[in-house]
Amino acid sequence: MTLSSLFWIFLFGFLVWYWWKAKAIKDCVVNAARDYCRKADVLLLDEAVYLRGLWFKRDRQGNLRVWRRFLFEFTATGEERYHGRVIMLGKYIEHIELEPHRFS
């Protein structure tokens, strides 16, 4: 094996690992958004969340963690779409919020 082939094997393994972890995080966020919407008596649309921010921030203990902001859409009336946000720090959900919306 050459150094070049080891590099490509490592890169491929890293990409598979990253995809696997990102999918697990996204599934966690979808479940949290769905539960939050159910409690707020609104409907999560498309059963999907979208990563819209990625940064590094420190948690309460001072450890550097990955900060992520996800967006999703929901409806309260069935006719209008509104946006919601999920903020994650590391592997924990820090905050979920819904835009002001009409009640049905």
HELIX and SHEET records of a PDB file:
HELIX    1   1 LEU A    3  LYS A   39  1                                  37    
SHEET    1   A 3 LEU A  43  LEU A  44  0                                        
SHEET    2   A 3 LEU A  64  THR A  75 -1                                        
SHEET    3   A 3 TYR A  50  ARG A  58 -1                                        
SHEET    1   B 4 LEU A  43  LEU A  44  0                                        
SHEET    2   B 4 LEU A  64  THR A  75 -1                                        
SHEET    3   B 4 TYR A  82  LEU A  89 -1                                        
SHEET    4   B 4 TYR A  92  LEU A  98 -1                                        
END                                                                             
